[in-house]
């Protein structure tokens, strides 16, 4: 997508939750490194704005492939996988970034609908992405899958039950998937971005000054490292320093 070379030149990369925050920052960085992007988010307009910004920054003539859908529309994810197979025949990089916080509440007080929404978005949707896109990653000479987690998955924070459980389960899902691919060209890893200036962080910590936190653009290097064909890490949790 970018003009010239780059560390991801010629690689096809799909990013979920791409319209804002970490997803948008990763998309811009991947484009600057030469990847062709498949951008997934719920809002067509937001995706188009991001694509325009990327094309302006990179000077590229070719735009990204935009996929406006709700990640919990699992049938649509399957249709997307089929469409990508027909168009590209492979996928080199998958970034499972989309997530929701849910409500911070005592475990016994979490509304059923809120629990189900968090699990559907943060866990089940990523399993459905693996299920739909694994054949395309296997078709790549160096398929790389990166899933975004949180420190709450490995520590105990009262009132974070739904989000923490979903991320802990996601980590195990990715580790199992990675272990199943030890003898293939696919590597799957987990990235913990630590504390970043995002809308989700602002919702969780409304009294915090966002200017004291690093911007999403500051953490994209680790995503690039894990997306490179030369990366041999598999089943690891990488925490941004």
GIURWO-V197101 format. One record per backbone hydrogen bond with DSSP energy under -0.5 kcal/mol. NH is the residue of the N-H (numbers start at 1). CO is the residue of the C=O. Records with the same first field share a line. If there is no record, write none. Layout:
NH: CO / CO
This chain:
3: 58
8: 33
9: 6
10: 34
11: 8
13: 11 / 36
14: 93
15: 38
16: 95
17: 40
18: 40
20: 17
23: 20
24: 20
25: 21
26: 22
27: 23
28: 24
29: 25
30: 26
31: 27
32: 28
33: 29
34: 31
35: 30
36: 11
37: 35
38: 13
39: 37 / 65
40: 15 / 38
41: 67
44: 42
47: 43
48: 44
49: 45
50: 46
51: 47
52: 48
53: 49
54: 50
55: 51
56: 52
57: 53
58: 54
59: 55
65: 37
66: 64
67: 39
69: 41 / 67
73: 70
74: 72
77: 73
78: 74
79: 75
80: 76
81: 77
82: 78
83: 79
84: 80
85: 81
86: 82
87: 83
88: 84
89: 84
91: 136
92: 12
93: 12
94: 144
95: 14
96: 94 / 146
97: 95
105: 103 / 159
109: 106
110: 106 / 107
115: 111
116: 112
117: 113
118: 114
119: 115
120: 116
121: 117
122: 118
123: 119
124: 119
125: 120
127: 123
128: 124
129: 125
130: 126
131: 127
132: 128
133: 129
134: 130
136: 133
137: 133
138: 134
139: 135
140: 136 / 137
143: 140
144: 92
145: 187
146: 94
147: 189
148: 96
149: 191
153: 150
154: 151
157: 155
158: 156
160: 157
161: 105
164: 160
165: 161
166: 162
167: 163
168: 164
169: 165
170: 166
171: 167
172: 168
173: 169
174: 170
175: 171
176: 172
177: 173
178: 174
179: 175
180: 176
181: 177 / 178
182: 179
184: 181
187: 143
189: 145
190: 236
191: 147
192: 190 / 238
193: 149 / 191
196: 194
197: 214
198: 196
202: 198
203: 199
204: 200
205: 201
208: 205
210: 208
212: 209
213: 210
214: 195
216: 197
218: 215
219: 216
220: 217
222: 219
223: 219
224: 220
225: 221
226: 222
227: 223
228: 224
231: 228
235: 188
238: 190 / 236
239: 237
240: 192 / 238
